Amino acid sequence: MTPLDIGILSLVAMVLLVYSGLHVAIALALVSFVGVALIRDSTVLAGRLMALATGESISSYLFGVVPLFVLMGLVVAEADIGKDTFDVANRAFRRIKGGLGMATVGANAVFAAVTGISIASAAVFARVAVPEMLRVGHRPRFAVGVVAGSSVLGMLIPPSLLLILYAVLSEQSVGALFIAGILPGLALSVAFCLAIYIMATRFKGFTGVAVPPPQDDDGRLNILTKLLPLVALVILVLGGIYGGWFTPTEAGAIGALGAIVIGAAKRRLGWRRLWKVTIETGHITAAICFLIIAATMYSRMLSMSGLPEVLATWITTAEFGVYGMIALYVLVIIAMGTILDSSSIMLIVLPLVLPVAIELQLDLIWFGIITVLAVEIGLLTPPMGLSVFVIKGTLADQNISLGDIFKGAAPFALIMLLVLILVIAVPGLALWLL
């Protein structure tokens, strides 16, 4: 067999292994090892190349940004800052039709700016926002759909774990990707709010008829107390990166420290909670390290096979064009979202597609935003829908089924697709701030 044949067979083998239930990282590593051994006709050389890939993939100073932003996000979630954000947003939107839904979107957008993890947003607002929306009269499907849809903002609005992962895989600037994610993230938030208003006024059978809750007695001082620490943390992290004061890794460290100080000042983060968050950060970081190591092995095996170069040449000569290639790419990612989580999709697809994007002279920052938006849609699509499963596991009301959550999230997945098409058609939406 030629190296190209081995590369093609490795893709088929990996798909079969993943569909059979093998962990993605193990499938990537196994296929990569066997592929290199067959291409070079030496298991010893394959082992050495895999060891080299292991060391080089996570030894970069840039990779330190992953545990730091994970720690910051988990501390913010553990300190119940998400509830404070929802209370403030609820006060701002309460008199508008669908106001609680808009408050959930607004709170998620702000919360995303200090977490970067959609799972954390889904878990927090399933506990905070869903009971409140049900209490005022919204239907369960709408309530959980709003939370599921808006939770994905954590993967687009910086700091985003997926943008960091894309930066590592594509060797692009984390800071540039963070800045590029701001306007698309805000556009998606506005689109969600407009859709909620339309649904609340025109499709009351879906949303339910909500009775505005009575005005609470939260004074302005209390509102400022809840809002200012979070705003200060956002300005510190994103302002530091945008202003050139910190590298993304340094901003992650500053943000994590700031989140710990805020949690301690609010007396919501004792030593036990901090230890729990630290252990969870270690678990998440170790899982990400394992995935990135396996993806690096897989990328090097594909390079040896020559498959990415052949694919790039074929797409160029076949005259698919830039938009034809992007449309096919998005369809593949959304289809993969039905069975895989977001990180796994990127780790499998990007080593194969990035050479094609480079051959077509695409802006890799813009391409990264397109990738993350497409991957986010997969968080809401059955049967995998990771955010949906997190919400189901967190809900106090177990009468709300997985099917209800998927149906409630469907309109928001469609809105995300429309925003994705907008970003593809108007690259300046992602690149204007750079």
C-alpha positions as CSV (number, residue, x, y, z in Angstrom):
1,M,0.0,0.0,0.0
2,T,1.1,3.6,-0.7
3,P,1.2,6.1,2.1
4,L,-1.9,7.8,0.6
5,D,-3.8,4.5,0.8
6,I,-2.8,4.1,4.4
7,G,-3.9,7.7,5.1
8,I,-7.4,7.0,3.6
9,L,-7.7,3.7,5.4
10,S,-6.8,5.4,8.7
11,L,-9.7,7.8,8.3
12,V,-12.1,4.9,7.7
13,A,-10.7,3.0,10.7
14,M,-10.9,6.0,13.0
15,V,-14.6,6.6,12.1
16,L,-15.4,2.9,12.7
17,L,-13.6,3.0,16.1
18,V,-15.4,6.1,17.2
19,Y,-18.8,4.8,16.1
20,S,-18.0,1.6,18.0
21,G,-17.7,3.6,21.2
22,L,-13.9,3.9,21.7
23,H,-12.8,7.1,23.3
24,V,-11.7,9.6,20.6
25,A,-8.3,10.2,22.0
26,I,-7.5,6.5,22.1
27,A,-8.8,6.0,18.6
28,L,-6.7,8.9,17.3
29,A,-3.5,7.6,19.1
30,L,-4.1,4.0,18.0
31,V,-4.7,4.9,14.3
32,S,-1.8,7.2,14.3
33,F,0.6,4.7,15.7
34,V,-0.5,1.9,13.3
35,G,-0.5,4.4,10.4
36,V,3.1,5.6,11.0
37,A,4.3,2.0,11.6
38,L,2.9,1.0,8.2
39,I,4.1,4.1,6.3
40,R,7.7,3.8,7.7
41,D,7.7,0.0,8.1
42,S,9.0,0.3,11.7
43,T,7.1,0.1,15.0
44,V,10.2,1.5,16.8
45,L,10.2,4.6,14.6
46,A,6.5,5.0,15.1
47,G,6.9,4.8,18.9
48,R,9.7,7.5,18.8
49,L,7.7,9.8,16.6
50,M,4.7,9.4,18.9
51,A,6.8,10.2,21.9
52,L,8.2,13.3,20.2
53,A,4.7,14.5,19.3
54,T,3.6,13.9,23.0
55,G,6.4,16.2,24.3
56,E,6.0,19.0,21.7
57,S,2.2,19.2,21.7
58,I,1.8,20.5,25.3
59,S,5.2,21.9,26.2
60,S,4.4,25.3,24.7
61,Y,4.1,28.3,27.0
62,L,0.8,29.1,25.2
63,F,-0.7,25.9,26.4
64,G,-0.6,27.2,30.0
65,V,-3.7,29.3,29.1
66,V,-5.9,26.2,29.2
67,P,-5.8,25.3,32.9
68,L,-5.9,29.0,33.9
69,F,-9.0,29.9,32.0
70,V,-10.7,26.6,33.1
71,L,-9.9,27.5,36.7
72,M,-11.3,31.0,36.3
73,G,-14.5,29.7,34.7
74,L,-15.0,27.0,37.4
75,V,-14.4,29.4,40.2
76,V,-16.9,31.9,38.8
77,A,-19.5,29.1,38.5
78,E,-18.8,27.7,42.0
79,A,-19.1,31.2,43.6
80,D,-22.7,31.6,42.3
81,I,-21.8,34.6,40.2
82,G,-24.0,33.3,37.5
83,K,-27.0,33.9,39.7
84,D,-26.0,37.4,40.4
85,T,-25.7,38.1,36.7
86,F,-29.1,36.6,36.1
87,D,-30.6,38.8,38.8
88,V,-29.2,41.9,37.3
89,A,-30.3,41.0,33.7
90,N,-33.7,40.0,35.0
91,R,-34.2,43.5,36.5
92,A,-33.2,45.1,33.1
93,F,-35.5,43.0,30.9
94,R,-38.4,42.1,33.2
95,R,-41.0,44.5,31.6
96,I,-40.4,43.3,28.0
97,K,-42.3,40.4,26.5
98,G,-40.0,37.4,26.8
99,G,-37.9,39.4,29.2
100,L,-36.9,36.4,31.4
101,G,-35.6,34.7,28.2
102,M,-33.7,37.8,27.2
103,A,-32.3,38.1,30.7
104,T,-31.1,34.5,30.4
105,V,-29.3,35.3,27.1
106,G,-27.9,38.5,28.5
107,A,-26.7,36.8,31.7
108,N,-25.2,34.0,29.6
109,A,-23.3,36.5,27.4
110,V,-21.8,38.2,30.4
111,F,-21.1,34.9,32.2
112,A,-19.4,33.6,29.0
113,A,-17.0,36.5,29.1
114,V,-15.4,35.0,32.3
115,T,-16.0,31.3,31.9
116,G,-15.4,30.2,28.3
117,I,-17.1,26.8,29.0
118,S,-20.6,26.1,27.6
119,I,-21.1,23.2,30.0
120,A,-20.6,25.6,33.0
121,S,-23.2,28.0,31.6
122,A,-25.7,25.2,30.9
123,A,-25.4,23.8,34.4
124,V,-25.6,27.2,36.2
125,F,-28.6,28.6,34.3
126,A,-30.5,25.3,34.3
127,R,-30.6,25.7,38.0
128,V,-31.1,29.5,38.1
129,A,-33.2,30.5,35.1
130,V,-35.4,27.5,34.2
131,P,-37.3,27.4,37.6
132,E,-37.9,31.2,37.4
133,M,-39.2,31.0,33.8
134,L,-41.5,28.1,34.7
135,R,-42.7,30.1,37.8
136,V,-44.0,33.0,35.7
137,G,-45.8,30.9,33.2
138,H,-43.3,30.0,30.4
139,R,-43.7,26.5,28.9
140,P,-40.9,23.9,29.9
141,R,-39.7,23.5,26.3
142,F,-39.2,27.2,25.8
143,A,-37.5,27.6,29.2
144,V,-34.9,24.8,28.7
145,G,-34.5,25.8,25.0
146,V,-33.5,29.3,25.9
147,V,-30.9,28.0,28.4
148,A,-29.6,25.4,25.9
149,G,-29.3,27.9,23.1
150,S,-27.7,30.7,25.1
151,S,-25.3,28.4,26.9
152,V,-23.3,27.9,23.7
153,L,-22.3,31.6,23.9
154,G,-19.5,30.5,26.3
155,M,-17.7,28.8,23.3
156,L,-17.7,32.0,21.2
157,I,-17.5,35.0,23.4
158,P,-13.9,35.3,24.7
159,P,-12.3,33.8,26.7
160,S,-13.3,30.6,24.9
161,L,-11.8,27.2,25.5
162,L,-12.6,26.2,21.9
163,L,-10.9,29.3,20.5
164,I,-7.9,28.4,22.6
165,L,-7.9,24.8,21.3
166,Y,-8.2,26.1,17.7
167,A,-5.3,28.5,18.3
168,V,-3.1,25.6,19.5
169,L,-4.0,23.4,16.5
170,S,-3.7,26.1,13.9
171,E,-0.8,28.0,15.5
172,Q,-2.7,31.2,15.5
173,S,-2.8,34.0,18.0
174,V,-5.1,33.4,21.0
175,G,-5.5,37.1,21.5
176,A,-6.5,37.7,17.9
177,L,-9.1,34.9,18.0
178,F,-10.5,36.3,21.3
179,I,-11.0,39.7,19.7
180,A,-12.4,38.2,16.5
181,G,-15.1,36.3,18.6
182,I,-16.5,39.5,20.2
183,L,-18.7,40.8,17.4
184,P,-20.1,37.4,16.3
185,G,-20.8,36.6,19.9
186,L,-22.7,39.9,20.4
187,A,-24.5,39.4,17.1
188,L,-25.6,35.9,18.2
189,S,-26.8,37.3,21.5
190,V,-28.9,40.0,19.8
191,A,-30.3,37.5,17.4
192,F,-31.4,35.2,20.3
193,C,-33.1,38.2,22.0
194,L,-34.9,39.2,18.9
195,A,-36.1,35.7,18.3
196,I,-37.3,35.4,21.9
197,Y,-39.3,38.6,21.5
198,I,-40.9,37.4,18.3
199,M,-41.7,34.0,19.8
200,A,-43.2,35.6,22.9
201,T,-45.4,37.9,20.8
202,R,-46.3,35.6,17.8
203,F,-45.9,32.0,19.0
204,K,-47.4,32.0,22.5
205,G,-48.3,28.4,22.2
206,F,-44.6,27.6,22.2
207,T,-43.5,30.1,24.8
208,G,-46.5,30.2,27.1
209,V,-48.1,33.4,28.4
210,A,-45.8,34.7,31.1
211,V,-47.0,37.0,33.9
212,P,-44.3,39.6,34.8
213,P,-43.0,38.9,38.3
214,P,-43.5,41.6,40.9
215,Q,-40.8,44.2,41.3
216,D,-38.4,43.1,43.9
217,D,-36.8,45.3,46.5
218,D,-33.2,45.1,45.2
219,G,-31.8,48.6,45.6
220,R,-29.4,50.1,43.1
221,L,-26.5,49.6,45.6
222,N,-27.3,45.8,45.7
223,I,-27.4,45.6,41.9
224,L,-24.1,47.4,41.6
225,T,-22.6,45.1,44.2
226,K,-23.7,42.1,42.1
227,L,-22.6,43.5,38.7
228,L,-19.4,45.5,39.3
229,P,-17.1,42.6,40.3
230,L,-18.0,40.6,37.2
231,V,-17.6,43.7,34.9
232,A,-14.3,44.4,36.5
233,L,-13.1,40.9,35.8
234,V,-14.2,41.1,32.2
235,I,-12.4,44.4,31.7
236,L,-9.3,43.1,33.5
237,V,-9.0,40.0,31.3
238,L,-10.2,41.1,27.9
239,G,-9.0,44.7,28.3
240,G,-5.6,43.4,29.4
241,I,-5.3,41.3,26.2
242,Y,-6.8,43.9,23.9
243,G,-4.6,46.7,25.4
244,G,-1.5,44.6,25.1
245,W,-0.9,44.6,28.9
246,F,-0.9,40.8,29.2
247,T,-0.4,37.8,27.0
248,P,-3.4,35.5,27.0
249,T,-1.6,33.1,29.4
250,E,-0.9,36.0,31.8
251,A,-4.5,37.2,31.4
252,G,-5.7,33.7,32.4
253,A,-3.6,33.8,35.5
254,I,-4.8,37.3,36.4
255,G,-8.4,36.3,35.7
256,A,-8.1,33.2,37.8
257,L,-6.7,35.1,40.7
258,G,-9.4,37.8,40.3
259,A,-12.2,35.2,40.3
260,I,-10.8,33.6,43.5
261,V,-10.6,37.1,45.2
262,I,-14.2,37.9,44.2
263,G,-15.5,34.5,45.4
264,A,-13.7,34.9,48.7
265,A,-14.9,38.5,49.1
266,K,-18.5,37.4,48.6
267,R,-17.9,34.6,51.2
268,R,-18.9,31.9,48.7
269,L,-15.6,30.2,48.1
270,G,-14.1,28.5,51.1
271,W,-11.1,26.3,51.2
272,R,-13.2,23.1,50.5
273,R,-14.8,24.6,47.4
274,L,-11.5,26.0,46.1
275,W,-9.9,22.5,46.5
276,K,-12.9,20.9,44.7
277,V,-12.5,23.4,41.8
278,T,-8.8,22.9,41.7
279,I,-9.2,19.1,41.4
280,E,-11.9,19.5,38.7
281,T,-9.6,21.9,36.8
282,G,-6.9,19.2,36.9
283,H,-9.3,16.6,35.5
284,I,-10.5,18.8,32.6
285,T,-6.9,19.9,31.8
286,A,-5.7,16.3,31.8
287,A,-8.5,15.3,29.4
288,I,-7.7,18.2,27.1
289,C,-3.9,17.3,27.2
290,F,-4.7,13.7,26.2
291,L,-6.9,14.9,23.3
292,I,-4.3,17.4,22.0
293,I,-1.5,14.8,22.3
294,A,-3.5,12.3,20.3
295,A,-4.5,15.0,17.7
296,T,-0.8,15.9,17.2
297,M,0.0,12.3,16.6
298,Y,-2.9,12.1,14.1
299,S,-1.8,15.3,12.3
300,R,1.7,14.1,11.8
301,M,0.6,10.7,10.6
302,L,-1.7,12.5,8.0
303,S,1.2,14.7,6.9
304,M,3.4,11.6,6.3
305,S,0.6,10.0,4.2
306,G,0.3,13.1,2.0
307,L,-3.5,13.0,2.3
308,P,-4.0,16.7,3.3
309,E,-2.0,17.9,0.3
310,V,-3.9,15.6,-2.1
311,L,-7.2,16.8,-0.7
312,A,-6.1,20.4,-1.0
313,T,-5.1,19.9,-4.6
314,W,-8.3,18.0,-5.4
315,I,-10.5,20.8,-4.0
316,T,-8.5,23.5,-5.8
317,T,-8.6,21.8,-9.2
318,A,-12.3,20.7,-8.8
319,E,-13.2,24.3,-8.6
320,F,-15.4,24.0,-5.6
321,G,-14.5,27.6,-4.7
322,V,-14.0,29.1,-1.3
323,Y,-17.7,29.1,-0.4
324,G,-18.3,25.6,-1.8
325,M,-15.5,24.2,0.4
326,I,-16.7,26.1,3.5
327,A,-20.3,24.9,2.9
328,L,-19.1,21.3,2.7
329,Y,-16.9,21.8,5.8
330,V,-19.8,23.2,7.8
331,L,-22.1,20.3,6.8
332,V,-19.5,17.7,7.9
333,I,-19.0,19.4,11.3
334,I,-22.7,19.7,12.0
335,A,-23.1,16.0,11.0
336,M,-20.2,15.0,13.3
337,G,-21.9,17.0,16.1
338,T,-24.6,14.3,16.2
339,I,-22.2,11.8,17.7
340,L,-19.1,13.7,19.0
341,D,-18.4,16.5,21.5
342,S,-17.0,19.8,20.2
343,S,-13.4,19.3,21.1
344,S,-13.2,15.9,19.5
345,I,-14.7,17.3,16.3
346,M,-12.1,20.0,16.0
347,L,-9.2,17.5,16.8
348,I,-10.4,15.1,14.1
349,V,-11.3,17.6,11.3
350,L,-8.8,20.4,11.6
351,P,-5.5,18.5,10.9
352,L,-7.2,17.4,7.6
353,V,-8.8,20.7,6.6
354,L,-6.3,23.4,7.7
355,P,-3.9,22.6,4.8
356,V,-6.9,23.0,2.4
357,A,-7.7,26.4,4.0
358,I,-4.1,27.5,3.7
359,E,-4.0,26.4,0.0
360,L,-7.2,28.5,-0.6
361,Q,-5.5,31.4,1.2
362,L,-8.3,31.7,3.7
363,D,-7.9,34.0,6.8
364,L,-7.3,31.4,9.5
365,I,-8.7,33.7,12.2
366,W,-12.0,34.1,10.3
367,F,-11.9,30.3,9.6
368,G,-11.6,29.7,13.3
369,I,-14.7,31.7,14.1
370,I,-16.6,29.8,11.4
371,T,-15.3,26.5,12.9
372,V,-16.4,27.3,16.4
373,L,-19.9,28.5,15.3
374,A,-20.4,25.3,13.4
375,V,-19.2,23.2,16.2
376,E,-21.5,25.0,18.6
377,I,-24.5,24.0,16.6
378,G,-23.5,20.4,17.3
379,L,-23.9,21.0,21.0
380,L,-27.6,21.3,20.4
381,T,-28.2,18.5,17.8
382,P,-29.4,15.0,18.7
383,P,-28.5,12.4,19.7
384,M,-25.3,13.7,21.3
385,G,-26.1,17.4,22.2
386,L,-23.7,17.7,25.1
387,S,-25.3,20.9,26.4
388,V,-28.7,19.2,26.3
389,F,-27.5,16.3,28.4
390,V,-25.9,18.7,31.0
391,I,-29.2,20.6,31.3
392,K,-31.1,17.3,31.7
393,G,-28.7,16.2,34.5
394,T,-28.9,19.5,36.3
395,L,-32.7,20.2,36.2
396,A,-34.6,19.8,39.4
397,D,-37.8,19.0,37.4
398,Q,-37.2,15.5,36.0
399,N,-40.5,15.5,34.1
400,I,-38.8,17.6,31.4
401,S,-37.5,15.0,29.0
402,L,-34.4,15.0,26.7
403,G,-36.8,15.3,23.7
404,D,-38.4,18.4,25.2
405,I,-34.9,20.0,25.6
406,F,-33.9,19.1,22.0
407,K,-37.2,20.5,20.6
408,G,-36.9,23.7,22.7
409,A,-33.3,24.2,21.5
410,A,-34.2,23.6,17.8
411,P,-35.1,27.3,17.0
412,F,-31.9,28.5,18.6
413,A,-29.8,26.0,16.6
414,L,-31.5,27.5,13.4
415,I,-30.6,31.0,14.6
416,M,-27.0,30.0,15.1
417,L,-27.0,28.6,11.5
418,L,-28.2,31.9,10.2
419,V,-25.6,33.8,12.2
420,L,-23.0,31.4,10.8
421,I,-24.1,32.1,7.3
422,L,-23.8,35.9,8.1
423,V,-20.3,35.5,9.3
424,I,-19.3,33.5,6.2
425,A,-20.9,36.1,3.9
426,V,-19.5,39.1,5.8
427,P,-16.0,38.3,7.1
428,G,-15.6,41.8,8.5
429,L,-18.0,40.8,11.3
430,A,-15.2,38.7,12.7
431,L,-12.2,40.7,11.5
432,W,-13.2,44.3,11.9
433,L,-11.8,44.7,15.4
434,L,-8.4,43.2,14.5
